[in-house]
Amino acid sequence: MLTSTATPKYFLFLQNNATTMYKLLIRPILFWFDPEDVHYFTFSLIRFLSKIPGVPSLFKSLYLVNDNRLETEVFGLKFKNPVGLAAGFDKDAKLYNELSNFGFGFIEIGTLTPVGQEGNPKKRLFRLKKDSAIINRMGFNNGGVKEAVVRLRNNKHVLIGGNIGKNKLTANENAAQDYEICFEALYDYVDYFVVNVSSPNTPNLRELQDKKPLTMLLMSLQNSNLKKQIPKPILLKIAPDLTDSQLLDIIQIVNETKIAGVIATNTTLSREGLKSETKTETGGLSGKPLTNRSTEVIRFLSEKSNKSFPIIGVGGIHSAQDALDKLEAGASLIQLYTGFIYEGPKLVKEINKAILKNLK
């Protein structure tokens, strides 16, 4: 532990200047380099620092907000706070324990597939600095569900979501088998499941969002789930590019299959209003350009369903107000990804403090 008498002043300085230091010093350095290389470097750095005695406690002191009023119960699970880390950041469950020290109430791993795969050719990750956005065409790169399970056995009380998908070479008519394999492998190690059929980076995957194949896929998983002694929540992650008619279909499917809820939204194919030169790159767009659309989808689903199921809101959350807007629109929980990269870990604390302030 850090026990120096100077520690309280040191903590206070860091707490007051964490955001400024990240944006003016750390982020500009990181943004000089390839984003995928930086991602892996950051993982290694966090892992290294977290092994130093006292550093995990330092991270918690800087970013964790301990207040019982933040506790949220959704689909039968108790979350310490409603701010989670979205899937895609810790795909292979390599750093979830360490990342939880940054104040997250839950961590979603994945997307995981039955067999490990390299994903799409590099370069496949692009920053759009002028738009505070990212384009990725990663393609479900991961080491496979079995490798993730080995690491999940070391879970130190972190609430985990398991985001699952199909392998690139698996035909859509056989997709249910891939999701079943991942479901069975992860069942004992995650708290909830997310069915990802909305990534734009696996060929033809979004066709599984159509009403008939999606209903069959979710029914298949639910049948397996209900055979368990303790069924676990299954959620569906949807694209922001769905029409109102398709969103109404989603509501009907959720109610028909009785899955636990929806995550809204994944990345978008839209490039409307972008300023950055790299806007022509193919892949899914995340970040600030998605803020309004994801909130619109949340509000539509909440209102048209009469709040009949929980929604996890994700997409373009770069400020505490963005998070509050999604909660007001009908989200029960929210998740960060691109905002966490652009704004830094202090964003988690700012959101939780804003939620507390909004309760008064």
C-alpha positions as CSV (number, residue, x, y, z in Angstrom):
1,M,0.0,0.0,0.0
2,L,1.0,3.6,-0.5
3,T,1.5,4.9,3.0
4,S,3.5,8.0,2.7
5,T,2.2,11.1,4.5
6,A,2.4,12.9,1.2
7,T,0.0,10.4,-0.4
8,P,-3.2,12.3,0.3
9,K,-1.8,15.4,-1.4
10,Y,-0.5,13.3,-4.2
11,F,-3.9,11.7,-4.6
12,L,-5.6,15.1,-4.6
13,F,-3.3,16.4,-7.3
14,L,-4.0,13.4,-9.5
15,Q,-7.7,13.5,-8.9
16,N,-7.9,17.2,-9.8
17,N,-5.6,16.9,-12.9
18,A,-6.2,13.4,-14.2
19,T,-8.4,14.6,-17.2
20,T,-6.1,17.4,-18.1
21,M,-3.0,15.2,-17.9
22,Y,-4.6,12.6,-20.1
23,K,-5.8,15.0,-22.8
24,L,-2.8,17.3,-22.9
25,L,0.1,14.8,-22.3
26,I,-0.8,11.1,-22.5
27,R,-3.4,11.1,-25.4
28,P,-1.3,13.2,-27.8
29,I,1.6,10.8,-27.4
30,L,-0.5,7.7,-27.8
31,F,-2.2,9.2,-30.9
32,W,1.1,9.5,-32.7
33,F,1.2,5.8,-33.2
34,D,-0.9,3.1,-34.9
35,P,-4.2,2.7,-32.9
36,E,-4.0,-1.1,-32.9
37,D,-0.4,-1.1,-31.7
38,V,-1.3,1.5,-29.0
39,H,-4.1,-0.7,-27.9
40,Y,-1.8,-3.6,-27.2
41,F,0.8,-1.4,-25.7
42,T,-1.7,0.1,-23.3
43,F,-2.8,-3.4,-22.3
44,S,0.8,-4.3,-21.5
45,L,1.3,-1.1,-19.6
46,I,-1.8,-1.5,-17.5
47,R,-0.9,-5.1,-16.7
48,F,2.6,-4.1,-15.7
49,L,1.5,-1.2,-13.5
50,S,-1.2,-3.2,-11.8
51,K,1.4,-5.6,-10.5
52,I,3.1,-2.9,-8.6
53,P,2.0,-2.8,-4.9
54,G,-0.3,0.1,-4.3
55,V,-1.1,0.9,-7.9
56,P,-4.4,-0.9,-8.1
57,S,-5.5,1.0,-5.0
58,L,-4.3,4.2,-6.6
59,F,-6.4,3.6,-9.7
60,K,-9.4,2.9,-7.5
61,S,-8.9,6.0,-5.5
62,L,-8.8,8.1,-8.7
63,Y,-11.7,6.6,-10.6
64,L,-14.0,4.5,-8.4
65,V,-17.1,6.0,-6.9
66,N,-18.3,4.1,-3.9
67,D,-21.9,4.9,-3.2
68,N,-24.8,2.5,-2.6
69,R,-27.1,4.7,-4.5
70,L,-25.3,3.8,-7.7
71,E,-26.2,0.1,-7.3
72,T,-28.5,-1.0,-10.0
73,E,-30.4,-4.2,-10.4
74,V,-31.1,-5.2,-14.0
75,F,-32.3,-8.5,-15.4
76,G,-31.7,-10.1,-12.0
77,L,-28.1,-8.9,-11.6
78,K,-26.8,-6.4,-9.2
79,F,-24.4,-3.9,-10.7
80,K,-22.1,-1.7,-8.4
81,N,-22.8,1.1,-10.8
82,P,-24.4,1.4,-14.2
83,V,-21.3,2.3,-16.2
84,G,-19.7,-0.6,-18.0
85,L,-16.9,-1.2,-20.6
86,A,-18.3,-2.3,-23.9
87,A,-17.3,-5.4,-25.8
88,G,-14.3,-5.0,-28.2
89,F,-11.9,-3.5,-25.7
90,D,-11.0,-6.7,-23.9
91,K,-11.9,-9.2,-26.5
92,D,-10.0,-12.1,-25.0
93,A,-10.7,-11.5,-21.3
94,K,-7.0,-10.7,-20.7
95,L,-7.4,-7.6,-18.6
96,Y,-10.9,-7.4,-17.1
97,N,-9.7,-7.6,-13.5
98,E,-7.3,-4.7,-14.0
99,L,-9.8,-2.7,-16.0
100,S,-12.4,-2.9,-13.3
101,N,-10.1,-0.8,-11.1
102,F,-10.9,2.2,-13.4
103,G,-14.4,2.4,-11.8
104,F,-16.5,0.3,-14.1
105,G,-19.5,-1.5,-12.7
106,F,-19.2,-4.3,-15.2
107,I,-17.0,-5.5,-18.1
108,E,-18.1,-7.1,-21.3
109,I,-15.6,-9.3,-23.0
110,G,-15.6,-10.5,-26.6
111,T,-16.8,-10.8,-29.3
112,L,-15.7,-14.4,-28.9
113,T,-16.0,-17.2,-31.5
114,P,-15.8,-21.0,-31.2
115,V,-12.4,-21.1,-33.0
116,G,-9.7,-18.4,-32.8
117,Q,-9.3,-16.3,-35.9
118,E,-7.0,-13.5,-37.1
119,G,-9.8,-11.2,-38.2
120,N,-9.4,-8.9,-41.2
121,P,-6.1,-7.9,-42.7
122,K,-4.3,-4.9,-41.2
123,K,-4.5,-1.9,-41.2
124,R,-8.0,-2.2,-39.8
125,L,-8.4,0.4,-37.1
126,F,-8.5,4.2,-37.8
127,R,-8.8,7.3,-35.6
128,L,-10.9,10.2,-36.9
129,K,-9.5,12.9,-34.6
130,K,-11.6,15.7,-36.1
131,D,-14.7,13.7,-35.4
132,S,-13.7,12.1,-32.0
133,A,-14.4,8.8,-33.7
134,I,-13.0,5.5,-34.7
135,I,-13.5,3.3,-37.7
136,N,-12.8,-0.4,-37.2
137,R,-13.0,-3.4,-39.4
138,M,-11.4,-5.9,-37.0
139,G,-13.5,-8.9,-38.0
140,F,-14.0,-10.7,-34.7
141,N,-10.2,-11.2,-34.1
142,N,-9.9,-13.3,-31.0
143,G,-8.1,-16.4,-29.6
144,G,-11.3,-18.5,-29.4
145,V,-13.7,-19.1,-26.5
146,K,-11.7,-21.9,-24.9
147,E,-8.7,-19.6,-24.3
148,A,-10.9,-16.9,-22.8
149,V,-12.5,-19.5,-20.4
150,V,-9.0,-20.3,-18.9
151,R,-8.5,-16.6,-18.1
152,L,-12.0,-16.1,-16.8
153,R,-11.3,-18.7,-14.1
154,N,-9.2,-16.0,-12.4
155,N,-12.1,-13.6,-12.0
156,K,-11.8,-11.5,-8.8
157,H,-15.5,-10.6,-8.4
158,V,-15.9,-8.6,-11.6
159,L,-19.4,-8.8,-13.2
160,I,-18.8,-10.1,-16.7
161,G,-20.8,-10.1,-19.9
162,G,-19.9,-12.5,-22.6
163,N,-20.3,-11.2,-26.1
164,I,-20.5,-14.1,-28.6
165,G,-20.5,-14.4,-32.4
166,K,-19.9,-16.8,-35.2
167,N,-16.7,-17.6,-37.1
168,K,-16.2,-15.9,-40.4
169,L,-16.2,-19.2,-42.3
170,T,-19.4,-20.4,-40.7
171,A,-22.3,-20.1,-43.1
172,N,-25.3,-18.2,-41.7
173,E,-27.5,-21.3,-41.9
174,N,-25.1,-22.9,-39.4
175,A,-24.6,-19.8,-37.2
176,A,-26.7,-21.1,-34.4
177,Q,-24.2,-23.9,-33.7
178,D,-21.4,-21.4,-33.2
179,Y,-23.4,-19.3,-30.8
180,E,-24.4,-22.5,-28.9
181,I,-20.7,-23.6,-28.6
182,C,-19.8,-20.2,-27.1
183,F,-22.8,-20.2,-24.8
184,E,-22.0,-23.6,-23.4
185,A,-18.3,-22.8,-23.0
186,L,-18.9,-19.5,-21.2
187,Y,-22.0,-20.4,-19.2
188,D,-20.2,-21.0,-15.9
189,Y,-17.9,-17.9,-16.2
190,V,-20.0,-15.0,-17.3
191,D,-23.0,-13.3,-15.7
192,Y,-24.9,-12.4,-18.9
193,F,-24.6,-13.1,-22.6
194,V,-24.8,-10.8,-25.6
195,V,-25.7,-12.1,-29.1
196,N,-23.7,-10.1,-31.6
197,V,-25.3,-10.2,-35.0
198,S,-24.8,-6.5,-35.7
199,S,-21.1,-6.1,-36.4
200,P,-20.6,-4.9,-40.0
201,N,-17.1,-6.5,-40.3
202,T,-18.0,-10.2,-40.7
203,P,-19.5,-10.9,-44.2
204,N,-23.3,-11.3,-44.2
205,L,-23.5,-11.3,-40.3
206,R,-26.1,-8.5,-40.3
207,E,-28.4,-10.7,-42.3
208,L,-29.0,-12.6,-39.1
209,Q,-30.8,-9.5,-37.8
210,D,-33.7,-10.3,-40.2
211,K,-36.8,-11.4,-38.3
212,K,-36.9,-15.1,-39.2
213,P,-33.2,-16.1,-38.7
214,L,-32.9,-13.9,-35.6
215,T,-36.0,-15.4,-34.0
216,M,-34.7,-18.9,-34.7
217,L,-31.2,-18.1,-33.3
218,L,-32.5,-16.6,-30.1
219,M,-35.1,-19.3,-29.6
220,S,-32.3,-21.9,-29.9
221,L,-30.2,-20.2,-27.3
222,Q,-33.1,-19.7,-25.0
223,N,-34.0,-23.3,-25.2
224,S,-30.5,-24.2,-24.1
225,N,-30.6,-21.5,-21.4
226,L,-33.9,-22.7,-19.9
227,K,-32.5,-26.2,-19.5
228,K,-29.9,-24.8,-17.1
229,Q,-30.6,-24.9,-13.4
230,I,-30.1,-21.2,-13.2
231,P,-30.8,-19.5,-16.6
232,K,-28.7,-16.4,-17.4
233,P,-29.7,-13.2,-19.1
234,I,-29.3,-13.2,-22.9
235,L,-29.3,-9.8,-24.6
236,L,-29.3,-8.9,-28.3
237,K,-26.9,-6.2,-29.6
238,I,-28.3,-4.3,-32.5
239,A,-27.1,-2.0,-35.2
240,P,-27.9,1.8,-35.2
241,D,-28.7,1.5,-38.9
242,L,-32.0,-0.4,-38.5
243,T,-35.2,1.3,-39.7
244,D,-38.2,2.0,-37.5
245,S,-39.9,-1.0,-39.0
246,Q,-36.9,-3.2,-38.2
247,L,-36.8,-1.9,-34.7
248,L,-40.4,-2.8,-34.2
249,D,-39.5,-6.3,-35.4
250,I,-36.8,-6.3,-32.7
251,I,-39.3,-5.4,-30.0
252,Q,-41.6,-8.3,-31.2
253,I,-38.7,-10.7,-31.3
254,V,-37.5,-9.8,-27.8
255,N,-41.0,-10.3,-26.4
256,E,-41.5,-13.5,-28.3
257,T,-38.2,-15.1,-27.4
258,K,-38.3,-13.7,-23.9
259,I,-34.6,-12.8,-23.9
260,A,-33.6,-10.4,-21.2
261,G,-33.0,-7.2,-23.2
262,V,-31.2,-5.2,-25.9
263,I,-27.9,-3.4,-26.3
264,A,-28.3,-0.3,-28.4
265,T,-26.2,0.2,-30.4
266,N,-23.2,-1.3,-32.3
267,T,-21.2,0.7,-34.8
268,T,-22.7,2.4,-37.8
269,L,-22.0,2.2,-41.5
270,S,-23.1,5.9,-41.9
271,R,-20.5,8.5,-42.7
272,E,-22.8,11.5,-42.6
273,G,-21.3,14.8,-41.5
274,L,-17.7,13.5,-41.0
275,K,-14.8,15.8,-41.4
276,S,-11.8,13.5,-41.1
277,E,-9.8,12.4,-44.2
278,T,-10.1,8.7,-43.2
279,K,-13.9,8.8,-43.4
280,T,-13.8,6.7,-46.6
281,E,-12.3,3.7,-44.8
282,T,-14.7,0.7,-44.6
283,G,-15.9,-0.7,-41.3
284,G,-18.0,0.3,-38.4
285,L,-17.9,3.9,-37.1
286,S,-18.0,4.6,-33.3
287,G,-17.7,7.7,-31.3
288,K,-19.3,11.2,-31.2
289,P,-21.0,10.9,-34.6
290,L,-23.1,8.0,-33.2
291,T,-24.2,9.9,-30.1
292,N,-27.6,11.1,-31.3
293,R,-28.6,8.1,-33.3
294,S,-27.9,5.6,-30.5
295,T,-30.0,7.7,-28.1
296,E,-32.8,7.9,-30.7
297,V,-32.8,4.1,-31.0
298,I,-32.9,3.7,-27.2
299,R,-35.8,6.1,-26.9
300,F,-37.7,4.4,-29.7
301,L,-37.3,0.9,-28.3
302,S,-38.2,2.1,-24.8
303,E,-41.3,4.0,-25.8
304,K,-42.6,1.6,-28.4
305,S,-42.1,-1.4,-26.1
306,N,-43.7,0.4,-23.1
307,K,-40.4,-0.3,-21.3
308,S,-41.1,-4.0,-21.4
309,F,-37.4,-4.9,-21.4
310,P,-34.1,-3.4,-20.2
311,I,-31.7,-1.6,-22.6
312,I,-28.0,-1.1,-22.3
313,G,-27.1,2.2,-24.0
314,V,-23.8,2.5,-25.9
315,G,-22.6,4.7,-28.7
316,G,-21.0,8.1,-28.6
317,I,-20.8,8.7,-24.8
318,H,-18.1,11.2,-24.5
319,S,-19.4,13.2,-21.5
320,A,-21.5,12.8,-18.4
321,Q,-24.4,14.5,-20.1
322,D,-24.2,12.0,-23.0
323,A,-24.7,9.2,-20.4
324,L,-27.5,11.0,-18.7
325,D,-29.3,11.5,-22.0
326,K,-29.2,7.8,-22.7
327,L,-30.5,7.0,-19.2
328,E,-33.2,9.5,-19.6
329,A,-34.1,8.0,-23.0
330,G,-34.7,4.7,-21.4
331,A,-31.4,2.9,-20.9
332,S,-30.9,1.0,-17.6
333,L,-27.2,0.7,-18.0
334,I,-24.6,2.4,-20.2
335,Q,-21.3,1.3,-21.7
336,L,-18.2,3.1,-22.9
337,Y,-15.7,2.4,-25.6
338,T,-14.5,5.2,-27.9
339,G,-15.3,7.8,-25.3
340,F,-13.1,5.9,-22.9
341,I,-10.2,6.2,-25.4
342,Y,-10.7,9.9,-26.3
343,E,-11.7,11.3,-22.9
344,G,-9.7,8.9,-20.6
345,P,-10.7,6.9,-17.6
346,K,-11.8,9.9,-15.6
347,L,-15.0,9.8,-17.7
348,V,-16.2,6.8,-15.7
349,K,-16.0,8.8,-12.5
350,E,-17.6,11.9,-14.0
351,I,-20.6,9.9,-15.2
352,N,-21.1,8.2,-11.9
353,K,-20.9,11.5,-10.0
354,A,-23.3,13.1,-12.5
355,I,-25.8,10.2,-11.9
356,L,-25.5,10.8,-8.1
357,K,-26.0,14.6,-8.5
358,N,-29.1,13.9,-10.7
359,L,-30.6,11.8,-8.0
360,K,-30.8,14.8,-5.6
